[in-house]
Structure formats: structure tokens, C-alpha cells
Amino acid sequence: MAGGLRIPVRDLLLHDAPFSCGVPLTDELCFLTGAELTDGYRRGELSPVEVVRALLDRLERVNPRVNALYFVDHEGALAAARDAEARWRRHQPLSELDGVPVTLKDSIPVAGMPTPLGTRAYAGRSPDGADAPSTERLREAGAVLIGKTTMPDLGMIASGLSTAHGVTRNPWNLERNPGGSSSGAGAAVAAGLGTLAVGSDIGGSVRIPAAFCGIVGLKPSYGRVPLMHPWPALVAGPMARTVGDVARLLNVIARPDARDYTALSWDGRDYLDGIDAGVRGLKVGLMLDIGFGLPAHEEVRAHVEAAAMVFEALGAAVERMPPVFEEDPEPHFDRMVQAHAWADFGGLTQNERDCVMPEIAEWCRAGERLTAAELTEAAVRLGEIRGRVVAATAPYDLVLTPTMSVEAFDAGLPWPTGGSRHNPFCFPFNLSEQPALSMCCGFTSNRLPVGLQIVGRRFDDAGVLRGARAYERARPRVVRPLPL
């Protein structure tokens, strides 16, 4: 890789995990991976009931400070854990997720749990009567559904601010933002308040919290994970502390559901197959400037460049890429999202509209003013954007970018200072329908995680996981529990 930061390969591959700290013995159970839990269950060394009790205890102590979950199903979780324990004792687990604690984002329906979509406008509505596809698949797999995680009003900002849930905070620094809109999902995994999480992503809402909270989050290919209410660019995605756990969760939630009329055909693939194949011989693009939006902060650039050098050391051919865009494409994306947002916001009463966060209410109202000509132009431009992104990334097996140009910003802000509502490195890959994963590639001088985004070709979710696993195995696992 010509030019750029140079760090000895040994230092890149063998550095120590920073800022770790000890935790009480019971809390150690809350930071085990899903793979470690099921291995313990299989050997009879761990109990799903013991794990869930430890998690519920930690939630009582830590969640008030982080505000990652707004609904916890204590009785349901313990009942599911007892059922899972009985199955493991009979050596008849339902899946590799049997007995593993999982949280679900506010916007993902769970029967019997409320879904206010982050806003006080919906706070008085009845709990859901039916499960979303991801929820059903998790129940069938024996996963323990702990509860629902926070999100901002209508999921329209990359922040942890919500009129329904309050302020969700970053476990690495409680004065900083966890990102959004899967705010609580990212914070819960990072803080040991749930082993796995399911989020959703239309412009970065899985990857941004993963970046800011130092975990792994995958935006799958469009249609890979069935949705209850599909619409353009929206996906549900797995979030965890390791790439392997993301693959295990994807195996479950990607299973078919007839309610999603946009879903890809299910091929029965096990996303753990071939995940350890490495990156030797792959062609990898490095894109530090996409052509618009906030420029990547110096420390962010340095860590992403260092990550690219790890790929090079592992045998990949890394090539720097020019910017994809000469002008800002975000206004066209905004019009699409505003039109869909108005469909929901416009159906509210005036009193309900007044309950929505003012910045988001203003954003939604712009959808009412869109003309047919503006919507038609946006549709045409979005097709052009999609084609441009696919063409720019086509020569590469994988493309590396920063997930976010900046470190986690203040917890009380709706978006970073000087930035816009959508992250330039994220939403273009929603439009192109390509899989994209964020994982930690280092820490800023403020001890905040930096996210590396790994983008694959359309439908090559397995390739993205393979690349991420290779990088993860070259870098020590980073665990930073919230100090008590």
C-alpha cells in the first residue's frame, strides 16, 4: 500500500487490548461470547439460568447509568432460560443460540412488549401482538429474549436522544454518544447488558453504534434478513462482541419468512463455513475520502490506515481508492427518507406530533412539501448513486473505510457538530444493497473506539465476515466492561 502511516507489522498484529478493567465474578458471565456460553452449556460447566440471573442483576446496577434498555422481561427471560437449561441437560439444544441472551431494538416487534419507536408520540400504544420475523426465528432457536433497547425518535438520527427513552450513553464514556439509531443495542452489548443484539439500519444505524461502542455490527445485504414491514434500504442486522457471534446470529435471523415480499431466496448457508479462510490473495480497496461530508479525523484515518496494513500483512493486496463522489448525494437520499417518514408522521394527531423531538418533527414535515417532480428526480438520482457505488467498488473483493469520520460526540447532541443527519460512509452502501460491517480498529487519544467498515460485493455477506474474522484474529479481542 503506497504512502500513508507506517507502523511495524509486529505492533499491528500483537498489540495489547487497551483500557480493560476487572469485573466482579458474576459479571464475567455477562461478558462471555455466545460461543463461549454454548460451549459451557454443552460441557455442563455453565447454566443458562445462572447466566440470565447474572445479566438481570447487572442490568439493575448498570442500566440506570447507560440507559440501553427501556423494557426488561425478567419473568419471560428466566422462564426461557429454564427451558433452555432443560434442553441442554437432555443434550437436545434447539440451536447454537439456545440459552444465549439477546436484546432487540425498539423498532423490532416482540409480542407483549411495547414498540414506541423512540418517541412519546407512540408511548401510549398497546404492546405488540405479533413477533417480527427476527423475533420468531430467535424464539425458535431457543434464544433468551431479555428485552427491548432504546432508539431516537422514529430512528431518524444517529444519536442516543429520545423523547420516549431519554438519553442513552456510551459505556466507554458516559458523557459521549453511543451513536444511533440502534443506540441501546450497541450500548447493551458493550456494557455487558446482553450477549447479542438485533438492530436495524437504513443509513448506518447498526454500524454507527457498533463503531462508537467498540463492538461488531453487520448491515447485511438488502433482503438477507426478512422484515415485518420492508421498505427501501432498510435491513435488520446482528450486533455482538465478536465476528463469530455475528455470523451465528445471522444464521438464525436470516431464515425465511413469507411476510417479507422483498427478501432474498434463502440458501440455507451456514455463515461460519469458510469464515476462517483468511484474506490472502484478495484485492482490498482503501477509501479514506468518499467525496462529501465531514472529512475523517486524523486519528480515525491513522487507525483505518493501520488496519489496512494488517490486511496487507495477512496477504491481501491493498490499493488506495479515489473518492466515489464529486458532489454531495445526500439531499436525494434525504428526500426518499423524508417521504417515508411523512407517511408515519403525517398520520399522527397534532398532539402526537408535538411530542416528537423538534429536530425530527421538522425533518419529517419536509416530506409533506415534496412535489411529484422532486420525488421523481430523487428516485432517478438514487439509481445513479447506487450504480456509481457498485461500479467504484466492483474491482475489489473488500473495501475498507472509516465507519464514522469522528469519534463519539457529546451525549446530548443529535448529530456531530458540523455534520449532517446521515453518515457519508454508511448510507451509500444501503442504497447499493452491499453488505457492510463495522468493528473496532483502535482507540482515540480520548480512549474512544474507532470503527473500521468492511464492505463487500452485493450479496457477499460471507466474504465480509471472512475479512472481518481475519482482521479480528490478528488483533486481540477488546473487552471494556463499564467500571462499577
C-alpha positions in Angstrom: 0.0 0.0 0.0 1.8 3.1 -1.2 2.2 6.1 1.1 0.4 6.7 4.4 1.1 5.8 8.0 3.8 3.2 8.7 3.7 1.1 11.8 5.8 -2.1 12.3 3.7 -5.2 11.4 4.5 -6.8 14.7 3.0 -3.9 16.6 -0.1 -4.1 14.4 -0.6 -7.8 15.0 0.4 -8.2 18.6 -0.8 -5.1 20.5 -2.5 -5.3 23.8 -6.2 -4.7 24.2 -6.4 -1.2 25.8 -8.3 0.1 28.8 -9.6 -3.3 30.1 -10.5 -3.5 33.8 -11.6 -6.2 36.2 -15.2 -7.0 37.0 -17.0 -8.9 39.8 -17.1 -12.7 39.3 -20.8 -12.8 38.4 -20.3 -10.0 35.8 -17.8 -12.1 34.0 -20.7 -14.2 32.8 -22.2 -11.1 31.2 -19.1 -10.6 29.0 -18.7 -14.1 27.6 -19.4 -14.5 24.0 -22.3 -16.5 22.6 -19.9 -19.2 21.5 -18.3 -19.4 25.0 -21.8 -19.7 26.6 -23.0 -22.5 24.4 -19.6 -24.3 24.8 -20.1 -24.0 28.6 -23.7 -25.2 28.4 -22.6 -28.2 26.3 -19.9 -29.2 28.8 -22.3 -28.7 31.7 -20.0 -26.0 33.2 -22.4 -23.1 32.7 -26.1 -22.8 33.3 -28.4 -20.6 31.2 -30.4 -19.7 34.4 -27.2 -18.7 36.1 -26.2 -16.6 33.1 -29.5 -14.8 32.8 -29.7 -14.1 36.6 -26.3 -12.6 36.4 -27.3 -10.5 33.5 -30.5 -9.3 35.2 -28.5 -8.4 38.2 -26.1 -6.4 36.1 -29.0 -4.7 34.4 -30.3 -3.4 37.7 -26.9 -2.0 38.6 -25.6 -0.6 35.3 -28.6 0.1 33.0 -29.7 3.2 35.0 -26.3 4.8 34.1 -26.2 3.7 30.5 -30.0 3.6 29.6 -29.6 0.9 27.0 -32.8 -1.0 27.6 -36.2 0.6 28.3 -38.1 -2.7 28.7 -36.8 -5.8 30.5 -38.8 -9.0 30.6 -37.5 -10.6 33.9 -40.0 -13.4 34.1 -40.0 -14.2 30.5 -36.2 -14.3 30.3 -35.9 -16.6 33.4 -38.6 -18.9 32.0 -36.8 -19.2 28.7 -33.5 -19.8 30.5 -35.0 -22.6 32.5 -36.4 -24.2 29.3 -33.0 -23.9 27.6 -31.2 -25.4 30.6 -33.5 -28.4 30.5 -32.8 -28.9 26.8 -29.0 -28.7 27.3 -29.3 -31.2 30.1 -31.1 -33.6 27.7 -28.4 -32.8 25.1 -31.2 -31.5 22.8 -30.5 -27.8 22.2 -32.5 -26.1 19.5 -29.5 -24.3 18.1 -26.2 -22.7 18.8 -28.1 -19.8 20.3 -30.1 -21.9 22.7 -30.0 -20.1 26.1 -28.0 -17.2 24.8 -29.3 -13.7 25.9 -30.4 -11.4 23.1 -31.9 -7.9 23.1 -34.0 -6.4 20.3 -34.2 -2.8 19.1 -37.3 -0.8 19.9 -38.5 -0.9 16.3 -38.4 -4.7 16.0 -41.8 -6.0 17.2 -41.8 -8.5 20.1 -45.2 -9.9 21.1 -46.2 -8.5 24.5 -43.5 -5.8 24.5 -44.1 -2.1 23.7 -42.7 -0.5 20.5 -42.9 3.3 20.9 -40.3 3.8 18.1 -38.3 6.1 20.4 -41.0 8.8 20.6 -43.5 9.9 23.2 -46.0 10.2 20.4 -46.4 6.4 20.5 -45.8 5.9 24.2 -49.4 5.2 25.0 -49.9 2.5 22.3 -50.6 -1.1 23.2 -47.8 -3.7 23.2 -47.2 -5.6 20.0 -49.4 -8.6 19.4 -47.1 -10.4 17.0 -43.4 -11.1 16.6 -41.3 -9.8 13.8 -39.5 -12.4 11.7 -36.2 -12.0 13.6 -38.1 -12.4 16.9 -39.8 -15.6 15.7 -36.5 -17.1 14.5 -34.8 -16.3 17.8 -37.6 -17.9 19.8 -37.4 -21.0 17.5 -33.7 -21.1 18.2 -34.2 -21.1 22.0 -32.5 -17.7 22.5 -33.4 -15.8 25.7 -35.1 -12.5 24.8 -34.1 -10.1 27.5 -36.0 -7.0 26.4 -36.0 -4.0 24.1 -33.3 -1.5 23.5 -33.6 2.3 23.0 -33.6 4.3 19.8 -34.1 8.0 18.9 -37.5 9.3 17.8 -38.6 7.4 14.7 -35.0 6.3 14.2 -34.2 9.4 12.3 -30.9 10.5 13.8 -27.6 8.8 14.6 -27.8 9.6 18.3 -29.0 8.3 21.6 -31.5 11.1 22.2 -35.2 10.0 22.6 -38.3 11.7 23.9 -39.6 8.3 25.0 -36.5 6.8 26.5 -34.3 9.8 27.5 -30.5 9.9 26.8 -28.6 6.7 26.1 -24.9 6.9 26.9 -21.7 5.4 25.6 -20.3 2.7 28.0 -16.8 3.9 27.2 -17.5 7.4 28.4 -20.9 8.3 29.8 -20.6 11.9 28.6 -20.4 10.6 25.0 -22.9 9.4 22.4 -23.4 5.7 21.6 -24.5 6.5 18.1 -27.8 5.6 16.5 -30.3 4.7 15.7 -29.7 1.3 17.3 -28.4 3.2 20.2 -29.3 0.9 23.1 -28.4 -2.2 21.1 -24.8 -1.0 20.8 -24.6 0.2 24.3 -26.1 -3.0 25.7 -23.6 -5.3 24.0 -20.6 -3.1 25.0 -21.8 -2.7 28.6 -22.4 -6.4 29.2 -26.2 -6.0 29.3 -26.9 -8.5 26.5 -24.7 -11.0 24.7 -26.2 -10.4 21.3 -28.5 -7.7 19.8 -30.6 -7.2 16.7 -30.6 -3.7 15.3 -31.8 -2.1 12.1 -30.0 0.0 9.5 -31.2 2.4 6.8 -28.3 4.8 6.8 -25.8 3.4 9.3 -28.0 2.6 12.3 -26.3 -0.7 13.1 -22.7 0.3 12.1 -22.6 3.7 13.8 -23.4 2.4 17.3 -21.0 -0.6 16.6 -18.3 1.9 15.8 -18.9 4.2 18.7 -19.3 1.4 21.2 -16.4 -0.7 20.0 -18.4 -3.8 19.0 -19.1 -5.7 15.8 -22.3 -4.8 13.8 -23.3 -6.1 10.3 -25.6 -4.4 7.8 -26.4 -7.5 5.7 -27.2 -7.4 2.0 -30.7 -5.9 1.4 -33.3 -8.6 1.8 -30.9 -11.0 3.6 -32.9 -10.8 6.9 -36.7 -10.8 6.5 -38.6 -7.9 7.9 -42.2 -7.4 9.0 -42.5 -4.1 7.2 -39.9 -3.9 4.5 -39.0 -0.7 2.7 -36.1 0.5 0.5 -32.6 0.4 2.0 -33.8 -0.9 5.4 -32.2 -4.0 6.9 -32.1 -5.8 10.2 -28.6 -6.7 11.4 -26.8 -8.7 14.0 -24.6 -7.0 16.7 -22.2 -8.7 19.1 -18.7 -8.5 20.6 -17.1 -10.9 18.1 -17.4 -11.7 14.3 -18.2 -15.3 15.0 -21.2 -14.3 17.2 -22.4 -12.0 14.4 -22.3 -15.0 12.0 -24.1 -17.2 14.4 -26.9 -14.6 14.9 -27.1 -14.1 11.1 -27.6 -17.8 10.7 -30.8 -17.6 12.7 -32.4 -14.3 11.7 -31.7 -14.8 8.0 -34.0 -17.8 7.9 -37.0 -17.3 5.6 -40.3 -15.6 6.5 -43.1 -15.2 3.9 -44.2 -11.8 5.3 -41.2 -10.1 3.7 -42.0 -9.9 0.0 -38.6 -8.3 -0.7 -36.5 -11.0 0.9 -33.7 -12.8 -0.9 -34.2 -16.5 -1.5 -32.9 -18.4 1.5 -30.0 -20.7 0.6 -29.6 -22.4 4.0 -26.0 -21.2 4.2 -24.0 -21.5 7.5 -22.1 -18.2 7.7 -19.5 -19.9 9.9 -18.4 -22.1 6.9 -15.3 -20.7 5.4 -15.1 -17.8 7.9 -11.5 -18.7 8.8 -10.3 -18.8 5.2 -8.3 -15.6 5.6 -7.7 -12.8 3.1 -4.6 -13.9 1.3 -4.9 -13.2 -2.4 -7.8 -10.9 -2.0 -7.9 -7.4 -3.6 -8.8 -4.8 -1.0 -9.7 -1.1 -1.6 -8.9 1.5 1.0 -11.2 4.6 0.8 -10.5 7.4 3.3 -12.4 10.0 1.5 -15.8 9.3 -0.2 -16.1 12.8 -1.6 -18.5 14.6 0.7 -19.4 15.0 4.3 -17.1 15.6 7.3 -13.5 14.6 6.5 -12.1 11.8 8.6 -10.4 13.0 11.7 -6.6 12.5 11.8 -6.8 9.8 14.5 -9.6 7.9 12.7 -7.6 8.0 9.4 -4.5 6.7 11.2 -6.3 3.7 12.7 -8.0 2.8 9.5 -4.7 3.0 7.6 -3.1 0.8 10.2 -6.0 -1.7 9.8 -5.3 -1.7 6.0 -1.7 -2.6 6.8 -2.9 -5.6 8.8 -4.8 -6.8 5.8 -1.7 -6.3 3.7 0.4 -8.3 6.3 -2.2 -11.1 6.1 -1.6 -11.4 2.3 -4.2 -9.1 0.8 -3.3 -6.7 -2.0 -4.4 -3.2 -0.7 -5.0 -0.3 -3.1 -6.0 3.2 -2.3 -9.2 4.4 -3.9 -10.2 7.8 -5.1 -13.4 9.4 -3.8 -16.6 8.0 -5.2 -18.5 11.3 -5.5 -17.7 14.8 -6.8 -20.9 16.3 -5.3 -23.0 15.6 -2.2 -25.6 12.9 -2.9 -27.2 13.2 0.5 -30.1 15.5 -0.5 -31.5 12.8 -2.8 -31.3 10.2 0.0 -32.9 12.7 2.4 -35.9 13.1 0.1 -36.5 9.4 0.0 -36.3 9.0 3.8 -38.4 12.1 4.3 -41.2 10.8 2.0 -41.3 7.6 4.0 -41.1 9.4 7.3 -44.0 11.7 6.4 -46.2 8.6 5.8 -45.9 7.8 9.5 -45.6 11.4 10.9 -48.4 12.7 8.8 -50.8 10.1 10.3 -50.3 11.4 13.9 -52.6 13.8 15.6 -51.4 17.3 16.3 -50.9 16.5 20.0 -48.8 13.4 19.0 -46.7 15.4 16.5 -45.9 17.9 19.3 -44.4 15.0 21.3 -41.8 14.2 18.6 -38.3 15.7 19.0 -38.5 19.1 17.3 -35.5 18.5 15.1 -37.0 15.3 13.8 -40.5 16.7 13.5 -39.1 19.5 11.3 -37.3 16.9 9.2 -40.5 14.8 8.8 -42.6 17.8 7.8 -40.3 18.4 4.8 -41.7 15.2 3.4 -45.2 16.8 3.1 -43.8 19.6 0.9 -42.1 17.3 -1.6 -43.5 17.6 -5.1 -44.0 14.7 -7.6 -41.2 16.2 -9.7 -38.8 16.3 -6.7 -39.7 12.7 -5.8 -39.2 11.5 -9.3 -35.8 13.3 -9.6 -34.8 11.7 -6.2 -35.7 8.3 -7.5 -33.6 8.7 -10.6 -30.6 10.1 -8.7 -30.8 7.3 -6.2 -30.4 4.8 -9.0 -27.4 6.8 -10.3 -25.9 6.8 -6.8 -26.4 3.1 -6.5 -24.7 2.4 -9.9 -21.8 4.7 -9.0 -21.1 2.9 -5.7 -21.4 -0.5 -7.2 -19.1 0.4 -10.1 -16.5 2.1 -7.8 -16.2 -1.0 -5.5 -16.6 -3.7 -8.2 -12.8 -4.2 -8.7 -12.3 -5.2 -5.1 -13.2 -8.2 -3.0 -13.5 -5.9 0.0 -13.4 -2.2 0.6 -12.1 -0.6 3.9 -13.4 2.8 5.1 -13.9 4.6 8.4 -17.3 3.8 9.8 -17.6 7.3 11.2 -15.3 10.3 10.4 -15.3 11.4 14.0 -15.1 9.9 17.5 -18.2 9.6 19.6 -19.6 13.1 20.2 -21.4 14.6 23.1 -24.3 12.5 24.5 -26.7 15.5 24.4 -26.3 16.2 20.6 -28.5 14.8 17.9 -25.5 14.7 15.4 -21.9 15.7 15.4 -21.0 19.4 15.2 -20.7 20.4 11.6 -22.2 17.1 10.4 -25.4 16.1 8.8 -28.1 13.7 9.8 -26.6 10.8 7.8 -23.1 9.5 7.7 -21.4 9.7 4.3 -19.5 6.4 4.7 -22.7 4.5 5.5 -25.9 5.3 3.6 -24.4 4.9 0.1 -24.0 1.2 0.9 -27.6 0.9 1.9 -28.5 2.3 -1.5 -26.2 -0.1 -3.3 -27.5 -3.0 -1.1 -24.0 -4.2 -0.3 -23.1 -5.9 3.0 -21.0 -3.7 5.3 -19.7 -4.5 8.8 -18.2 -2.2 11.5 -15.7 -3.4 14.0 -13.2 -1.7 16.4 -9.8 -0.9 14.9 -8.3 1.1 17.7 -8.9 4.0 20.2 -8.5 7.7 20.0 -6.4 9.7 22.5 -9.7 10.2 24.4 -10.0 6.4 24.8 -12.9 6.1 22.5 -13.3 3.3 19.9 -12.7 3.8 16.2 -14.8 1.9 13.8 -13.4 0.1 10.7 -16.0 -0.5 8.0 -15.5 -3.6 5.8 -17.7 -3.5 2.6 -18.3 -6.5 0.3 -19.8 -7.1 -3.1 -23.5 -7.3 -3.3 -24.8 -10.5 -1.6 -21.3 -11.5 -0.4 -22.1 -11.3 3.3 -19.9 -14.4 3.8 -16.9 -12.6 2.3 -17.4 -9.6 4.6 -17.5 -11.9 7.6 -14.4 -13.7 6.4 -12.4 -10.5 6.1 -13.6 -9.3 9.4 -12.7 -12.6 11.1 -9.2 -12.4 9.6 -8.7 -8.9 11.0 -10.2 -9.9 14.4 -7.9 -12.9 14.7 -4.9 -10.6 14.0 -6.0 -8.2 16.7 -6.7 -9.2 20.3 -10.3 -9.2 21.5 -11.2 -5.9 23.1 -13.4 -6.1 26.2 -14.0 -3.0 28.3 -16.7 -3.5 30.9 -18.3 -0.5 32.5 -16.4 0.3 35.7 -18.6 -0.2 38.8 
